[in-house]
């Protein structure tokens, strides 16, 4: 009986990697997604944690059971729980490696977008300093920017009237970035719904 108990304990210990690894890699993948986003220029901590949890849950809930069944066809001696656990552990590590590779591959593009955005804001400041009325030149350091697409931003500079800002569309798909004045003088904050908190 002791030999059976020891054998079962050994199998249980060998089949106990999935959930501890899941917990560690959800955090590790969130850090990866924050530092090396796989899309866009930036992933906040909250979004990175949600994405990481979602990807890892997909692996554990969908991919691991299927891979476990395939593994048992090759190794019928493995209990189903152990086969699923081994498959989950391998797939979770593979997911982390994939996210790291995608983040590194996307890093150059994300840096290029950040550089284009910086160049676009520099053009806006140059334009304001050379062509805008004094009320905007005085407050050019308070410029705000709102992204509308991969290559389109709206940059606004406040003036004396809080409802009449100087706003420019910035096209970063050109070199140097293109500018076009927006006839709408509302600040970028007007694009967001008002805070309804108490």
Phi and psi in degrees as GROMACS dihedral restraints (atoms count N, CA, C in turn):
[ dihedral_restraints ]
;  ai    aj    ak    al  type     phi  dphi    fc
    3     4     5     6     1   -62.9    20    10
    4     5     6     7     1   -36.8    20    10
    6     7     8     9     1   -66.0    20    10
    7     8     9    10     1   -39.1    20    10
    9    10    11    12     1   -64.8    20    10
   10    11    12    13     1   -44.5    20    10
   12    13    14    15     1   -62.3    20    10
   13    14    15    16     1   -43.2    20    10
   15    16    17    18     1   -64.6    20    10
   16    17    18    19     1   -38.9    20    10
   18    19    20    21     1   -65.2    20    10
   19    20    21    22     1   -42.4    20    10
   21    22    23    24     1   -65.7    20    10
   22    23    24    25     1   -39.2    20    10
   24    25    26    27     1   -63.6    20    10
   25    26    27    28     1   -41.3    20    10
   27    28    29    30     1   -60.4    20    10
   28    29    30    31     1   -44.2    20    10
   30    31    32    33     1   -63.3    20    10
   31    32    33    34     1   -40.5    20    10
   33    34    35    36     1   -63.9    20    10
   34    35    36    37     1   -41.9    20    10
   36    37    38    39     1   -67.3    20    10
   37    38    39    40     1   -37.4    20    10
   39    40    41    42     1   -70.4    20    10
   40    41    42    43     1   -23.9    20    10
   42    43    44    45     1  -102.7    20    10
   43    44    45    46     1    33.3    20    10
   45    46    47    48     1  -123.4    20    10
   46    47    48    49     1    28.6    20    10
   48    49    50    51     1   -91.0    20    10
   49    50    51    52     1   -29.4    20    10
   51    52    53    54     1   -54.4    20    10
   52    53    54    55     1   -55.6    20    10
   54    55    56    57     1   -75.5    20    10
   55    56    57    58     1   -40.5    20    10
   57    58    59    60     1   -60.4    20    10
   58    59    60    61     1   -40.6    20    10
   60    61    62    63     1   -66.1    20    10
   61    62    63    64     1   -38.7    20    10
   63    64    65    66     1   -57.3    20    10
   64    65    66    67     1   -49.1    20    10
   66    67    68    69     1   -60.6    20    10
   67    68    69    70     1   -44.4    20    10
   69    70    71    72     1   -66.9    20    10
   70    71    72    73     1   -43.2    20    10
   72    73    74    75     1   -77.9    20    10
   73    74    75    76     1   -23.3    20    10
   75    76    77    78     1   -61.2    20    10
   76    77    78    79     1   -44.4    20    10
   78    79    80    81     1   -68.7    20    10
   79    80    81    82     1   -46.3    20    10
   81    82    83    84     1   -61.9    20    10
   82    83    84    85     1   -41.9    20    10
   84    85    86    87     1   -67.9    20    10
   85    86    87    88     1   -34.6    20    10
   87    88    89    90     1   -63.0    20    10
   88    89    90    91     1   -41.9    20    10
   90    91    92    93     1   -62.4    20    10
   91    92    93    94     1   -43.6    20    10
   93    94    95    96     1   -60.5    20    10
   94    95    96    97     1   -46.2    20    10
   96    97    98    99     1   -65.6    20    10
   97    98    99   100     1   -31.0    20    10
   99   100   101   102     1   -73.7    20    10
  100   101   102   103     1   -45.7    20    10
  102   103   104   105     1   -78.1    20    10
  103   104   105   106     1   -35.7    20    10
  105   106   107   108     1  -128.7    20    10
  106   107   108   109     1    77.8    20    10
  108   109   110   111     1   -60.1    20    10
  109   110   111   112     1   147.3    20    10
  111   112   113   114     1   -92.0    20    10
  112   113   114   115     1    -6.3    20    10
  114   115   116   117     1  -154.5    20    10
  115   116   117   118     1   152.0    20    10
  117   118   119   120     1    70.6    20    10
  118   119   120   121     1  -165.1    20    10
  120   121   122   123     1  -105.7    20    10
  121   122   123   124     1   -13.7    20    10
  123   124   125   126     1  -160.6    20    10
  124   125   126   127     1   139.2    20    10
  126   127   128   129     1  -123.1    20    10
  127   128   129   130     1   119.5    20    10
  129   130   131   132     1   -67.2    20    10
  130   131   132   133     1   165.7    20    10
  132   133   134   135     1   -60.9    20    10
  133   134   135   136     1   -42.7    20    10
  135   136   137   138     1   -63.6    20    10
  136   137   138   139     1   -47.3    20    10
  138   139   140   141     1   -63.7    20    10
  139   140   141   142     1   -38.5    20    10
  141   142   143   144     1   -64.1    20    10
  142   143   144   145     1   -41.0    20    10
  144   145   146   147     1   -67.5    20    10
  145   146   147   148     1   -40.7    20    10
  147   148   149   150     1   -63.7    20    10
  148   149   150   151     1   -46.2    20    10
  150   151   152   153     1   -61.2    20    10
  151   152   153   154     1   -44.5    20    10
  153   154   155   156     1   -61.1    20    10
  154   155   156   157     1   -46.8    20    10
  156   157   158   159     1   -61.1    20    10
  157   158   159   160     1   -41.9    20    10
  159   160   161   162     1   -63.2    20    10
  160   161   162   163     1   -49.3    20    10
  162   163   164   165     1   -61.3    20    10
  163   164   165   166     1   -45.0    20    10
  165   166   167   168     1   -67.7    20    10
  166   167   168   169     1   -36.0    20    10
  168   169   170   171     1   -65.8    20    10
  169   170   171   172     1   -38.0    20    10
  171   172   173   174     1   -59.0    20    10
  172   173   174   175     1   -42.5    20    10
  174   175   176   177     1   -62.5    20    10
  175   176   177   178     1   -48.4    20    10
  177   178   179   180     1   -70.1    20    10
  178   179   180   181     1   -41.6    20    10
  180   181   182   183     1   -84.2    20    10
  181   182   183   184     1   -30.2    20    10
  183   184   185   186     1  -115.4    20    10
  184   185   186   187     1   -54.4    20    10
  186   187   188   189     1   -71.8    20    10
  187   188   189   190     1   -41.4    20    10
  189   190   191   192     1   -63.5    20    10
  190   191   192   193     1   -45.7    20    10
  192   193   194   195     1   -60.7    20    10
  193   194   195   196     1   -38.8    20    10
  195   196   197   198     1   -65.9    20    10
  196   197   198   199     1   -46.3    20    10
  198   199   200   201     1   -64.7    20    10
  199   200   201   202     1   -34.3    20    10
  201   202   203   204     1   -63.2    20    10
  202   203   204   205     1   -40.7    20    10
  204   205   206   207     1   -64.7    20    10
  205   206   207   208     1   -40.4    20    10
  207   208   209   210     1   -65.0    20    10
  208   209   210   211     1   -38.9    20    10
  210   211   212   213     1   -64.8    20    10
  211   212   213   214     1   -38.5    20    10
  213   214   215   216     1   -67.3    20    10
  214   215   216   217     1   -24.7    20    10
  216   217   218   219     1   -67.4    20    10
  217   218   219   220     1   -34.7    20    10
  219   220   221   222     1   -81.1    20    10
  220   221   222   223     1   -34.9    20    10
  222   223   224   225     1  -127.5    20    10
  223   224   225   226     1    79.4    20    10
  225   226   227   228     1   -63.7    20    10
  226   227   228   229     1   -18.6    20    10
  228   229   230   231     1   -71.6    20    10
  229   230   231   232     1   -18.4    20    10
  231   232   233   234     1   -77.0    20    10
  232   233   234   235     1   132.5    20    10
  234   235   236   237     1   -62.7    20    10
  235   236   237   238     1   152.2    20    10
  237   238   239   240     1   -58.0    20    10
  238   239   240   241     1   -40.7    20    10
  240   241   242   243     1   -62.7    20    10
  241   242   243   244     1   -42.2    20    10
  243   244   245   246     1   -69.1    20    10
  244   245   246   247     1   -39.9    20    10
  246   247   248   249     1   -62.6    20    10
  247   248   249   250     1   -43.5    20    10
  249   250   251   252     1   -65.7    20    10
  250   251   252   253     1   -41.4    20    10
  252   253   254   255     1   -61.8    20    10
  253   254   255   256     1   -47.1    20    10
  255   256   257   258     1   -61.4    20    10
  256   257   258   259     1   -43.2    20    10
  258   259   260   261     1   -63.0    20    10
  259   260   261   262     1   -43.6    20    10
  261   262   263   264     1   -62.2    20    10
  262   263   264   265     1   -42.8    20    10
  264   265   266   267     1   -61.3    20    10
  265   266   267   268     1   -45.5    20    10
  267   268   269   270     1   -65.1    20    10
  268   269   270   271     1   -43.3    20    10
  270   271   272   273     1   -68.9    20    10
  271   272   273   274     1   -35.9    20    10
  273   274   275   276     1   -64.6    20    10
  274   275   276   277     1   -42.9    20    10
  276   277   278   279     1   -65.7    20    10
  277   278   279   280     1   -39.5    20    10
  279   280   281   282     1   -63.5    20    10
  280   281   282   283     1   -37.1    20    10
  282   283   284   285     1   -62.5    20    10
  283   284   285   286     1   -44.3    20    10
  285   286   287   288     1   -60.8    20    10
  286   287   288   289     1   -43.4    20    10
  288   289   290   291     1   -63.3    20    10
  289   290   291   292     1   -40.0    20    10
  291   292   293   294     1   -65.5    20    10
  292   293   294   295     1   -44.2    20    10
  294   295   296   297     1   -62.8    20    10
  295   296   297   298     1   -39.6    20    10
  297   298   299   300     1   -64.2    20    10
  298   299   300   301     1   -43.8    20    10
  300   301   302   303     1   -64.9    20    10
  301   302   303   304     1   -42.6    20    10
  303   304   305   306     1   -65.7    20    10
  304   305   306   307     1   -39.6    20    10
  306   307   308   309     1   -63.9    20    10
  307   308   309   310     1   -42.8    20    10
  309   310   311   312     1   -65.8    20    10
  310   311   312   313     1   -42.0    20    10
  312   313   314   315     1   -64.7    20    10
  313   314   315   316     1   -35.5    20    10
  315   316   317   318     1   -83.5    20    10
  316   317   318   319     1   -14.8    20    10
  318   319   320   321     1   -57.4    20    10
  319   320   321   322     1   -43.2    20    10
  321   322   323   324     1   -63.3    20    10
  322   323   324   325     1   -41.1    20    10
  324   325   326   327     1   -66.8    20    10
  325   326   327   328     1   -41.8    20    10
  327   328   329   330     1   -63.6    20    10
  328   329   330   331     1   -40.7    20    10
  330   331   332   333     1   -64.6    20    10
  331   332   333   334     1   -37.6    20    10
  333   334   335   336     1   -63.8    20    10
  334   335   336   337     1   -40.6    20    10
  336   337   338   339     1   -66.0    20    10
  337   338   339   340     1   -40.6    20    10
  339   340   341   342     1   -64.4    20    10
  340   341   342   343     1   -41.9    20    10
  342   343   344   345     1   -63.4    20    10
  343   344   345   346     1   -40.5    20    10
  345   346   347   348     1   -64.9    20    10
  346   347   348   349     1   -38.8    20    10
  348   349   350   351     1   -64.2    20    10
  349   350   351   352     1   -44.3    20    10
  351   352   353   354     1   -61.4    20    10
  352   353   354   355     1   -42.6    20    10
  354   355   356   357     1   -64.6    20    10
  355   356   357   358     1   -38.0    20    10
  357   358   359   360     1   -63.9    20    10
  358   359   360   361     1   -42.8    20    10
  360   361   362   363     1   -66.1    20    10
  361   362   363   364     1   -35.9    20    10
  363   364   365   366     1   -63.3    20    10
  364   365   366   367     1   -40.0    20    10
  366   367   368   369     1   -64.4    20    10
  367   368   369   370     1   -38.8    20    10
  369   370   371   372     1   -62.2    20    10
  370   371   372   373     1   -45.3    20    10
  372   373   374   375     1   -63.0    20    10
  373   374   375   376     1   -41.1    20    10
  375   376   377   378     1   -60.9    20    10
  376   377   378   379     1   -44.6    20    10
  378   379   380   381     1   -61.9    20    10
  379   380   381   382     1   -45.5    20    10
  381   382   383   384     1   -63.4    20    10
  382   383   384   385     1   -44.4    20    10
  384   385   386   387     1   -65.3    20    10
  385   386   387   388     1   -30.7    20    10
  387   388   389   390     1   -97.5    20    10
  388   389   390   391     1   -26.1    20    10
  390   391   392   393     1  -127.2    20    10
  391   392   393   394     1    -8.9    20    10
  393   394   395   396     1   -94.8    20    10
  394   395   396   397     1   157.2    20    10
  396   397   398   399     1   -61.1    20    10
  397   398   399   400     1   160.9    20    10
  399   400   401   402     1   -57.5    20    10
  400   401   402   403     1   -35.6    20    10
  402   403   404   405     1   -60.3    20    10
  403   404   405   406     1   -30.3    20    10
  405   406   407   408     1   -86.9    20    10
  406   407   408   409     1   -35.7    20    10
  408   409   410   411     1   -60.8    20    10
  409   410   411   412     1   -37.4    20    10
  411   412   413   414     1   -63.6    20    10
  412   413   414   415     1   -27.7    20    10
  414   415   416   417     1  -117.3    20    10
  415   416   417   418     1    24.1    20    10
  417   418   419   420     1   -62.6    20    10
  418   419   420   421     1   -26.4    20    10
  420   421   422   423     1   -71.9    20    10
  421   422   423   424     1   -10.6    20    10
  423   424   425   426     1   -96.4    20    10
  424   425   426   427     1    16.8    20    10
  426   427   428   429     1   -58.4    20    10
  427   428   429   430     1   134.7    20    10
  429   430   431   432     1  -114.5    20    10
  430   431   432   433     1   151.5    20    10
  432   433   434   435     1  -131.5    20    10
  433   434   435   436     1   143.9    20    10
  435   436   437   438     1  -130.6    20    10
  436   437   438   439     1   129.2    20    10
  438   439   440   441     1   -87.5    20    10
  439   440   441   442     1   130.0    20    10
  441   442   443   444     1  -106.1    20    10
  442   443   444   445     1   -20.4    20    10
  444   445   446   447     1  -168.6    20    10
  445   446   447   448     1  -176.0    20    10
  447   448   449   450     1   -60.4    20    10
  448   449   450   451     1   -34.8    20    10
  450   451   452   453     1  -122.4    20    10
  451   452   453   454     1    18.0    20    10
  453   454   455   456     1  -134.1    20    10
  454   455   456   457     1   125.2    20    10
  456   457   458   459     1  -126.8    20    10
  457   458   459   460     1   159.8    20    10
  459   460   461   462     1  -121.2    20    10
  460   461   462   463     1   117.5    20    10
  462   463   464   465     1  -108.8    20    10
  463   464   465   466     1   132.5    20    10
  465   466   467   468     1  -129.2    20    10
  466   467   468   469     1   139.1    20    10
  468   469   470   471     1  -116.4    20    10
  469   470   471   472     1   128.0    20    10
  471   472   473   474     1   -73.3    20    10
  472   473   474   475     1   151.0    20    10
  474   475   476   477     1  -119.1    20    10
  475   476   477   478     1  -159.4    20    10
  477   478   479   480     1   -70.5    20    10
  478   479   480   481     1   -34.4    20    10
  480   481   482   483     1   -90.2    20    10
  481   482   483   484     1   119.4    20    10
  483   484   485   486     1   -64.1    20    10
  484   485   486   487     1   -14.3    20    10
  486   487   488   489     1  -101.2    20    10
  487   488   489   490     1    -1.3    20    10
  489   490   491   492     1  -127.5    20    10
  490   491   492   493     1    87.8    20    10
  492   493   494   495     1   -92.8    20    10
  493   494   495   496     1   160.0    20    10
  495   496   497   498     1   -94.7    20    10
  496   497   498   499     1   114.5    20    10
  498   499   500   501     1  -119.8    20    10
  499   500   501   502     1   140.0    20    10
  501   502   503   504     1  -132.1    20    10
  502   503   504   505     1   138.6    20    10
  504   505   506   507     1   -84.2    20    10
  505   506   507   508     1   135.6    20    10
  507   508   509   510     1  -115.9    20    10
  508   509   510   511     1   122.1    20    10
  510   511   512   513     1  -104.6    20    10
  511   512   513   514     1   106.2    20    10
  513   514   515   516     1   -89.5    20    10
  514   515   516   517     1     3.7    20    10
  516   517   518   519     1   -84.9    20    10
  517   518   519   520     1     6.5    20    10
  519   520   521   522     1  -116.4    20    10
  520   521   522   523     1   158.9    20    10
  522   523   524   525     1  -131.9    20    10
  523   524   525   526     1   109.5    20    10
  525   526   527   528     1   -72.6    20    10
  526   527   528   529     1   163.4    20    10
  528   529   530   531     1   -57.1    20    10
  529   530   531   532     1   140.6    20    10
  531   532   533   534     1   -85.4    20    10
  532   533   534   535     1   151.7    20    10
  534   535   536   537     1  -125.1    20    10
  535   536   537   538     1   142.9    20    10
  537   538   539   540     1  -144.1    20    10
  538   539   540   541     1   129.2    20    10
  540   541   542   543     1   -69.4    20    10
  541   542   543   544     1   136.5    20    10
  543   544   545   546     1   -94.1    20    10
  544   545   546   547     1   123.7    20    10
  546   547   548   549     1   -67.5    20    10
  547   548   549   550     1   -20.4    20    10
  549   550   551   552     1   -74.8    20    10
  550   551   552   553     1   120.9    20    10
  552   553   554   555     1   -95.5    20    10
  553   554   555   556     1     4.5    20    10
  555   556   557   558     1   -70.8    20    10
  556   557   558   559     1   145.2    20    10
  558   559   560   561     1   -69.0    20    10
  559   560   561   562     1   165.2    20    10
  561   562   563   564     1   -60.0    20    10
  562   563   564   565     1   -30.1    20    10
  564   565   566   567     1   -63.1    20    10
  565   566   567   568     1   -21.0    20    10
  567   568   569   570     1   -71.4    20    10
  568   569   570   571     1   -12.8    20    10
  570   571   572   573     1   -79.5    20    10
  571   572   573   574     1   -10.3    20    10
  573   574   575   576     1  -105.8    20    10
  574   575   576   577     1   147.4    20    10
  576   577   578   579     1   -66.4    20    10
  577   578   579   580     1   150.8    20    10
  579   580   581   582     1   -64.5    20    10
  580   581   582   583     1   151.6    20    10
  582   583   584   585     1   -68.8    20    10
  583   584   585   586     1   122.7    20    10
  585   586   587   588     1  -103.1    20    10
  586   587   588   589     1    13.0    20    10
  588   589   590   591     1   -67.5    20    10
  589   590   591   592     1   158.2    20    10
